[in-house]
Amino acid sequence: NDKDNIIRGLRTGADEYITKPFDISILKATIITILANREALKNRFAQLDIKNNDEYINGASELDREFMTKVKEIIERSLQDSNFNVDILCSAINMSRSSFYNKIKVLTDQAPADFIRSIKLTRAAELLRSKRYNISEVADMTGFSDAKYFREVFKKHYNMSPSKYMKEEK
């Protein structure tokens, strides 16, 4: 419990360093705070704008920010590829599917396939808002090979059809 070990532990990425003897009320408060911060991070990472990768996320480690930036860049480069899937993403990031699943789930509270889909739908919404493309073109541009499926997932995600979304002023 000497100062040097505490500092070394915190610098290696520990959220907290607790020494003995400890007060149980402080331990409980620390755990509650860490869990609340993790939940806030999940929500923040899930809603990051893929174009704004430099955005600072309070409480996230530098490694987590770099990881999410790399994942989002790979997804963005592959948006038009209808064959792009979690396995291809795992391979591109050099991680096993289970490790990747666990990491994404912790950071975003989403399964990897849902995370990819949400990024595609965010981009689709941008394209629809621009009103330069029809729904089939947007579906194709965001990697949905079936326009009907695109309409279904878009409606489920945004609670309105793509055509209604295009007509609404945001």
C-alpha positions as CSV (number, residue, x, y, z in Angstrom):
1,N,0.0,0.0,0.0
2,D,2.9,2.4,-0.5
3,K,2.5,5.4,-2.7
4,D,4.7,4.1,-5.6
5,N,2.7,0.9,-5.9
6,I,-0.6,2.8,-5.9
7,I,0.6,5.2,-8.6
8,R,1.9,2.3,-10.7
9,G,-1.4,0.4,-10.4
10,L,-3.4,3.5,-11.4
11,R,-1.1,4.2,-14.3
12,T,-1.6,0.7,-15.7
13,G,-5.3,1.4,-16.0
14,A,-6.8,0.4,-12.7
15,D,-10.0,2.3,-11.9
16,E,-9.3,2.3,-8.2
17,Y,-6.6,1.1,-5.9
18,I,-7.8,0.0,-2.5
19,T,-5.5,-0.7,0.4
20,K,-6.1,-2.6,3.6
21,P,-7.7,-1.9,6.0
22,F,-10.5,-0.4,4.0
23,D,-13.9,1.1,4.9
24,I,-16.8,-0.9,3.4
25,S,-18.9,2.2,2.8
26,I,-16.1,3.8,0.8
27,L,-15.7,0.5,-1.2
28,K,-19.4,0.4,-1.9
29,A,-19.4,4.0,-3.0
30,T,-16.4,3.4,-5.3
31,I,-18.1,0.4,-6.9
32,I,-21.3,2.3,-7.5
33,T,-19.3,5.2,-9.1
34,I,-17.3,2.9,-11.3
35,L,-20.4,1.0,-12.5
36,A,-22.2,4.3,-13.2
37,N,-19.2,5.6,-15.2
38,R,-19.1,2.4,-17.2
39,E,-22.8,2.8,-18.1
40,A,-22.2,6.4,-19.2
41,L,-19.3,5.3,-21.3
42,K,-21.4,2.6,-23.0
43,N,-24.0,5.1,-23.9
44,R,-21.4,7.6,-25.1
45,F,-19.6,5.2,-27.3
46,A,-22.8,3.8,-28.7
47,Q,-23.8,7.4,-29.9
48,L,-20.4,8.6,-31.2
49,D,-20.6,10.3,-34.6
50,I,-18.4,8.2,-36.9
51,K,-17.1,11.3,-38.6
52,N,-16.0,12.9,-35.3
53,N,-13.4,10.3,-34.1
54,D,-11.4,12.8,-32.1
55,E,-14.2,13.6,-29.8
56,Y,-13.1,13.4,-26.2
57,I,-15.0,10.9,-24.1
58,N,-14.7,11.6,-20.4
59,G,-13.5,8.7,-18.4
60,A,-12.6,6.4,-21.3
61,S,-9.0,5.2,-21.4
62,E,-6.9,6.2,-24.3
63,L,-6.8,2.5,-25.4
64,D,-10.6,2.4,-25.5
65,R,-10.8,5.6,-27.6
66,E,-8.2,4.3,-30.0
67,F,-9.9,0.9,-30.3
68,M,-13.3,2.5,-31.0
69,T,-11.8,4.9,-33.5
70,K,-10.2,2.0,-35.4
71,V,-13.4,-0.1,-35.3
72,K,-15.5,2.8,-36.6
73,E,-12.9,3.6,-39.4
74,I,-13.0,0.0,-40.6
75,I,-16.8,0.0,-40.6
76,E,-17.0,3.3,-42.4
77,R,-14.6,2.1,-45.1
78,S,-16.8,-0.9,-45.6
79,L,-20.2,0.7,-45.5
80,Q,-21.1,-0.1,-49.1
81,D,-20.0,-3.7,-48.9
82,S,-23.1,-5.9,-48.3
83,N,-20.9,-8.8,-47.4
84,F,-19.2,-7.0,-44.6
85,N,-19.9,-8.7,-41.3
86,V,-18.6,-9.2,-37.8
87,D,-16.1,-11.9,-38.8
88,I,-14.5,-9.6,-41.4
89,L,-14.3,-6.8,-38.8
90,C,-12.8,-9.2,-36.2
91,S,-10.2,-10.2,-38.8
92,A,-9.4,-6.6,-39.7
93,I,-8.9,-5.7,-36.1
94,N,-7.0,-8.9,-35.3
95,M,-9.2,-10.2,-32.6
96,S,-11.1,-13.4,-32.0
97,R,-14.9,-13.1,-32.4
98,S,-15.5,-13.8,-28.7
99,S,-12.9,-11.2,-27.5
100,F,-14.3,-8.6,-29.9
101,Y,-17.8,-9.3,-28.8
102,N,-16.9,-8.9,-25.1
103,K,-15.0,-5.6,-25.8
104,I,-17.7,-4.0,-27.9
105,K,-20.4,-5.2,-25.5
106,V,-18.6,-3.6,-22.6
107,L,-18.0,-0.3,-24.4
108,T,-21.3,0.1,-26.2
109,D,-23.8,-2.3,-24.6
110,Q,-24.5,-3.6,-28.1
111,A,-23.6,-6.8,-29.8
112,P,-21.1,-6.2,-32.7
113,A,-23.7,-6.9,-35.4
114,D,-26.1,-4.4,-33.8
115,F,-23.3,-1.9,-33.5
116,I,-22.4,-2.2,-37.2
117,R,-26.0,-1.9,-38.1
118,S,-26.4,1.3,-36.0
119,I,-23.5,2.9,-37.7
120,K,-24.9,2.0,-41.1
121,L,-28.3,3.4,-40.1
122,T,-26.8,6.6,-38.8
123,R,-25.1,7.1,-42.2
124,A,-28.3,6.1,-44.0
125,A,-30.2,8.8,-42.0
126,E,-27.6,11.4,-43.1
127,L,-28.0,10.4,-46.7
128,L,-31.8,10.5,-46.5
129,R,-31.7,13.9,-44.9
130,S,-29.6,15.2,-47.8
131,K,-32.5,14.3,-50.1
132,R,-30.0,13.6,-52.9
133,Y,-30.7,9.9,-53.1
134,N,-33.8,7.7,-53.1
135,I,-34.3,4.9,-50.5
136,S,-33.0,2.1,-52.7
137,E,-29.8,4.1,-53.4
138,V,-29.3,4.8,-49.7
139,A,-29.8,1.2,-48.9
140,D,-27.2,0.2,-51.4
141,M,-24.8,2.9,-50.3
142,T,-24.9,1.7,-46.7
143,G,-24.4,-2.0,-47.5
144,F,-28.0,-3.2,-47.4
145,S,-28.5,-5.4,-50.4
146,D,-32.2,-5.7,-49.9
147,A,-34.2,-2.4,-49.8
148,K,-37.1,-4.1,-48.1
149,Y,-34.9,-5.3,-45.3
150,F,-33.4,-1.8,-45.1
151,R,-36.8,-0.3,-44.7
152,E,-37.7,-2.7,-41.9
153,V,-34.5,-2.1,-39.8
154,F,-34.6,1.6,-40.4
155,K,-38.2,1.8,-39.2
156,K,-37.4,-0.3,-36.2
157,H,-34.4,1.9,-35.3
158,Y,-35.9,5.3,-36.0
159,N,-39.6,4.5,-35.4
160,M,-40.5,5.8,-38.8
161,S,-40.1,4.7,-42.4
162,P,-37.2,6.1,-44.5
163,S,-39.7,8.0,-46.7
164,K,-41.3,9.7,-43.7
165,Y,-37.8,10.4,-42.3
166,M,-36.9,12.1,-45.6
167,K,-39.9,14.3,-45.5
168,E,-39.4,15.5,-41.9
169,E,-37.3,18.5,-41.3
170,K,-34.6,17.7,-38.7
